[in-house]
């Protein structure tokens, strides 16, 4: 499997001039932990929740004053910028690591491990952002591959996935689907995320079974996932007291 097989195509991005406050609101509203910064649809940086947390109580010392003796003036200046930044351009990590659509999943795992990051933007040959792969996407792919194959499908898994997503988008009862929650492996459709009702859950499974080439559907929906993994819809509100 490659990045294009599991990536989330609906990537939430910000511009270099997006305010820090608006970025925080985006992360909370979409339950994600980082957002790429793009210019002309090309990634120039990334802002994570860790970058934003360094803005909390910017005036409060985080290290004993004497430790500053061991830090360079450049390091102290960088810390000051992170604590007082107001836009994505000022706070972002520049030149983000990216992968191509045809990058094997094994290579992506190595990148996330070696760079100690949680997600990586996917770009096309022109350097434009076309998707994002998170640790959650990789775990979902791992579960899909762990299912013992009972058959081999001659149909293209990518074609099946695209056909299923198109079918769901055309239905008034369905929420806007996140491509990262649909993985097809040798004709088996794996569905992830949260749904609003048992009827919608069943309808989504039926829709998958009606796609030509689909041999079976594995329903993983309804379980709370990694914050980087988007869901089909909103989690139900807790009961009011």
C-alpha positions as CSV (number, residue, x, y, z in Angstrom):
1,X,0.0,0.0,0.0
2,X,1.1,3.6,-0.7
3,X,0.2,7.0,0.7
4,X,-2.6,7.5,-1.9
5,X,-4.4,4.4,-0.6
6,X,-4.9,5.7,3.0
7,X,-4.4,9.5,3.0
8,X,-7.0,12.0,4.0
9,X,-7.6,14.1,0.9
10,X,-9.7,16.8,2.6
11,X,-6.7,18.6,4.2
12,X,-7.3,21.6,6.5
13,X,-4.7,24.2,5.8
14,X,-4.0,27.8,6.8
15,X,-2.2,30.7,5.2
16,X,1.0,32.3,6.6
17,X,-1.0,35.2,7.8
18,X,-3.6,33.2,9.7
19,X,-3.7,34.3,13.3
20,X,-2.6,32.0,16.1
21,X,-6.1,32.3,17.7
22,X,-7.8,31.1,14.5
23,X,-5.4,28.2,14.2
24,X,-6.2,27.1,17.7
25,X,-10.0,27.3,16.9
26,X,-9.4,25.1,13.8
27,X,-7.5,22.5,15.7
28,X,-10.3,22.3,18.3
29,X,-13.2,22.4,15.8
30,X,-11.7,19.6,13.6
31,X,-10.1,17.6,16.4
32,X,-6.7,17.6,14.8
33,X,-3.3,18.2,16.3
34,X,-1.5,20.1,13.5
35,X,-2.2,22.1,10.4
36,X,0.0,22.7,7.3
37,X,0.8,26.3,6.3
38,X,0.5,26.7,2.6
39,X,1.2,29.4,0.0
40,X,0.0,28.8,-3.6
41,X,-1.1,25.4,-2.3
42,X,2.5,24.4,-1.6
43,X,3.5,23.6,2.0
44,X,5.9,26.1,3.6
45,X,5.5,25.1,7.2
46,X,3.4,23.4,9.8
47,X,1.9,24.5,13.1
48,X,1.2,21.9,15.8
49,X,-0.7,22.0,19.1
50,X,2.7,22.0,20.8
51,X,3.6,25.3,19.1
52,X,0.4,26.8,20.4
53,X,0.8,25.5,24.0
54,X,4.1,27.5,24.2
55,X,1.9,30.6,24.0
56,X,0.3,29.9,27.3
57,X,1.4,32.4,29.9
58,X,4.2,33.8,27.7
59,X,5.5,36.0,30.5
60,X,6.0,33.1,33.0
61,X,9.5,31.6,33.1
62,X,9.6,27.9,32.0
63,X,13.2,27.3,33.1
64,X,15.3,28.6,36.0
65,X,17.0,31.8,35.1
66,X,20.5,30.3,35.5
67,X,19.8,27.8,32.7
68,X,19.7,30.6,30.2
69,X,23.5,30.7,30.5
70,X,23.6,27.4,28.6
71,X,21.4,28.6,25.8
72,X,22.5,30.6,22.8
73,X,21.1,34.0,22.1
74,X,19.5,32.5,18.9
75,X,17.7,29.9,21.0
76,X,16.4,32.4,23.5
77,X,15.2,34.6,20.6
78,X,13.4,31.6,19.0
79,X,11.7,30.9,22.3
80,X,10.6,34.5,22.6
81,X,9.1,34.4,19.1
82,X,7.1,31.2,19.9
83,X,5.8,32.8,23.1
84,X,4.7,36.1,21.4
85,X,3.9,35.1,17.8
86,X,0.6,36.3,16.4
87,X,0.5,34.6,13.0
88,X,1.3,31.2,11.4
89,X,4.3,32.6,9.6
90,X,5.9,33.6,12.9
91,X,5.3,30.3,14.8
92,X,5.4,27.6,12.2
93,X,8.1,25.0,11.7
94,X,9.5,25.8,8.3
95,X,10.3,23.4,5.4
96,X,7.9,20.7,6.6
97,X,8.7,17.0,5.8
98,X,6.5,15.7,3.0
99,X,5.9,12.5,1.0
100,X,4.7,11.7,-2.5
101,X,1.4,10.0,-3.3
102,X,3.3,6.8,-4.3
103,X,5.5,6.7,-1.1
104,X,5.2,3.2,0.4
105,X,3.7,3.0,3.9
106,X,6.8,1.4,5.3
107,X,8.8,4.5,4.3
108,X,6.2,6.8,5.9
109,X,6.4,4.8,9.2
110,X,10.2,5.3,9.1
111,X,9.8,9.0,8.6
112,X,7.4,9.5,11.4
113,X,9.6,7.4,13.8
114,X,12.9,9.0,12.9
115,X,11.6,12.6,12.8
116,X,9.3,12.1,15.8
117,X,6.3,13.6,14.1
118,X,2.6,12.5,14.1
119,X,1.6,13.3,10.5
120,X,3.1,14.2,7.1
121,X,1.6,16.1,4.2
122,X,1.3,14.3,0.8
123,X,2.3,16.3,-2.3
124,X,2.0,15.7,-6.0
125,X,4.9,16.0,-8.5
126,X,4.3,19.8,-8.6
127,X,4.7,20.1,-4.8
128,X,1.0,20.8,-4.2
129,X,-0.7,19.4,-1.1
130,X,-3.1,16.6,-2.1
131,X,-3.5,14.8,1.2
132,X,-2.1,14.1,4.7
133,X,-1.2,10.8,6.4
134,X,-1.4,10.6,10.2
135,X,-0.4,7.9,12.6
136,X,-4.1,7.0,13.0
137,X,-4.3,6.4,9.2
138,X,-1.3,4.0,9.4
139,X,-2.8,2.1,12.4
140,X,-6.1,1.7,10.4
141,X,-4.1,0.4,7.5
142,X,-2.3,-2.0,9.8
143,X,-5.6,-3.4,11.1
144,X,-6.8,-3.8,7.5
145,X,-3.7,-5.7,6.5
146,X,-3.9,-7.9,9.6
147,X,-7.3,-9.3,8.5
148,X,-6.5,-12.7,6.9
149,X,-7.3,-12.5,3.2
150,X,-9.8,-15.1,2.1
151,X,-9.5,-14.2,-1.6
152,X,-7.7,-12.0,-4.0
153,X,-9.6,-9.3,-5.9
154,X,-8.8,-8.5,-9.5
155,X,-10.4,-5.1,-9.1
156,X,-8.4,-2.0,-8.3
157,X,-8.7,-1.2,-4.6
158,X,-8.3,2.5,-5.4
159,X,-11.2,2.3,-7.9
160,X,-13.4,0.7,-5.3
161,X,-12.5,3.3,-2.7
162,X,-13.2,6.2,-5.1
163,X,-16.5,4.7,-6.2
164,X,-17.6,4.2,-2.6
165,X,-16.7,7.7,-1.6
166,X,-18.6,9.1,-4.6
167,X,-21.7,7.1,-3.7
168,X,-21.6,8.4,-0.1
169,X,-21.2,12.0,-1.2
170,X,-24.3,11.7,-3.3
171,X,-26.5,10.6,-0.4
172,X,-28.5,13.2,1.5
173,X,-28.4,11.0,4.7
174,X,-24.6,10.8,4.8
175,X,-22.2,13.2,6.4
176,X,-19.3,14.6,4.4
177,X,-16.9,11.6,4.3
178,X,-13.3,11.7,5.3
179,X,-11.3,9.7,2.8
180,X,-8.9,8.7,5.6
181,X,-11.7,6.6,7.2
182,X,-12.0,4.3,4.2
183,X,-9.4,1.7,3.4
184,X,-9.8,-1.0,0.7
185,X,-7.4,-4.0,0.8
186,X,-7.8,-6.8,-1.7
187,X,-11.5,-6.0,-2.2
188,X,-12.3,-5.7,1.5
189,X,-13.7,-2.3,2.5
190,X,-12.7,-1.2,6.1
191,X,-14.9,1.6,7.5
192,X,-13.7,3.8,10.4
193,X,-15.0,6.8,12.3
194,X,-18.2,7.8,14.1
195,X,-21.7,7.8,12.8
196,X,-24.8,9.5,14.1
197,X,-27.2,6.5,14.2
198,X,-27.5,2.7,13.7
199,X,-29.5,3.3,10.5
200,X,-26.7,5.4,8.9
201,X,-24.1,2.9,10.0
202,X,-26.0,0.1,8.3
203,X,-26.6,2.2,5.2
204,X,-22.9,2.9,4.9
205,X,-22.2,-0.8,5.0
206,X,-24.9,-1.6,2.4
207,X,-23.5,1.1,0.1
208,X,-20.1,-0.5,0.3
209,X,-21.4,-4.0,-0.5
210,X,-23.1,-2.7,-3.6
211,X,-19.9,-1.4,-5.2
212,X,-18.7,-3.7,-7.9
213,X,-15.6,-5.7,-6.9
214,X,-16.3,-5.5,-3.1
215,X,-16.0,-8.9,-1.5
216,X,-16.7,-7.9,2.2
217,X,-17.0,-5.0,4.6
218,X,-15.2,-4.7,7.9
219,X,-17.1,-2.3,10.2
220,X,-14.8,-0.5,12.7
221,X,-17.0,2.5,13.1
222,X,-18.2,3.9,16.4
223,X,-14.9,3.7,18.3
224,X,-13.0,6.7,19.5
225,X,-9.9,7.2,17.4
226,X,-6.6,9.2,17.5
227,X,-7.4,12.9,17.4
228,X,-5.7,13.1,14.0
229,X,-8.3,10.7,12.5
230,X,-11.4,12.5,11.3
231,X,-14.8,11.1,11.8
232,X,-17.8,10.8,9.5
233,X,-19.9,13.1,11.8
234,X,-20.0,14.7,15.1
235,X,-20.0,12.7,18.3
236,X,-23.4,12.7,20.0
237,X,-23.8,15.3,22.7
238,X,-23.7,14.0,26.3
239,X,-27.1,13.7,28.0
240,X,-28.1,16.9,29.9
241,X,-28.5,16.6,33.6
